[in-house]
Amino acid sequence: MEPSAGGLLVTGTGCASRVIGIGELRERSRIRLDVEYVTRRRRERHEVHGVHLYDVLREGPLPVDTRHKMASLTVVVLAVAEDGFQVALSLAELDPEFGACAALLATRYNGELLARPTLVMPSDERASRYVRGLARLRLMCVGDDPVRDRGPGPDRVSGGR
């Protein structure tokens, strides 16, 4: 399944793929933010409108690794631009109950409608994790727990499980 022009493909391990059209994202864009960040050359400030990334992702279904008590903590979101640029985020950093990152799928940038959404990371000081021309969101569970696989020992970590 490939996204149509301007469409955003949401896919992942163990979940059905779906395409969200740019028109649907524009209709849902209720968040307005002023973002400021540093590029290689200067500090920039922009006005963006969009929808929270977490709100789009939680419409799921999300991949779940049932071996883990807090399975959503093992999910990685790979944001891929149409030019191949990629950024990895954890679902936990986006979740309001954990990291509460206000990542936004911007559909309007400084008043201009975008042909494809831009992933905006408003709390980042640098624009390096902004993904312009976002074409795909791929959700994946991280691999096996290397500590658990080694069995009991002095380096075994005990945590919130």
Secondary structure, DSSP 8 states (H G I E B T S, - for coil): ----TT-EEEEETTEEEEEE-HHHHHHH--EEEEEEEE-SS-EEEEEEEEEEHHHHHTTS-----TTSTTGGGGEEEEEEETTS-EEEEEHHHHSTTTT----EEEEEETTEEEEEEEEE-TT-SBSTT-BTTEEEEEEEE----HHHHH-SSTT------
